[in-house]
Each structure stands twice: as C-alpha cells, then as structure tokens.
Amino acid sequence: MNSNDDANEPKPVLEAKVQAELGKKLQQVYSDVISEPVPDRFLDLLQELENSSSTKR
C-alpha cells in the first residue's frame, strides 16, 4: 500500500451524529461480551505465540 491509496479511499457516508448513535448502540449490544473474561486457553495460546516470537529474534 502506498500513500496514494489513502487519497482514493471513499469518504464516510454517515453523518457524525449517526456514527455516534451507531457506536452507542453497538456498545450496548456488545457490553456483556466485552466484560467477559478472556478464556484461559486463549491466554495460553497468546503466551505461546509471544514466547515463540521472542525466541526467533
């Protein structure tokens, strides 16, 4: 990707007020999911990935 790609990206279609309202609604819908703890298995996998990438440096 080069710097000209940014100039070719479409501008947002929704007004700022609509975007803000949509953001609030999405937060309401997903607030329970966001507050859930990360499963131990996922944390273990992240740790394994971190360990493997640090040993390759």
N, C-alpha and C positions, 0 to 999 in steps of 0.2 A: 504494500500500500504506500502511495506517495502522498505528498502534501496537497496535490490537486484533487485527490479523492474527496477531501472534506468539503471542497467548494461545490462538488457535484451531488452531495447528499441532499435529499429533499428536506425542506424546512418543516417544522412541526405543523400539523394541520389543526390540532385542537388549540383553542384559546387557553391561556394560562389558568383562567378560572376553572375551566372544565378539567384540565390536567390536575389541578389541585384537588378538586372534588373526587376525581377518579382515584387519586392517590389515597385519599381518606377512606374511600370505600374498600380499596384493596387492603389497607391496613386493618380495617375491621374484619374482613373475611379471613385474613391470614394471621391475625394476632395470636390465636391459640397455637398455631403451628410454630410461630416464631418463638414462643415462650417454652416450647417443649425442649427437654434436654437432648443433647446430641447422643445417639446410641453409642455404647461402649465399643462395639465392633467397628463403627465408623471412625471413632477416635483412634483405635488401634491401627486401622489402615492408614490414617493420616500420619501417625507416628512412624510406621514402616516406610512410607514414602519419604518422609523427611530424613529418616536415617539413611536410606539408600541414596538420596540425592546428595547428602553431605559427605558420604564416603567416596563419591565419584569426583569430587572437586579436587 
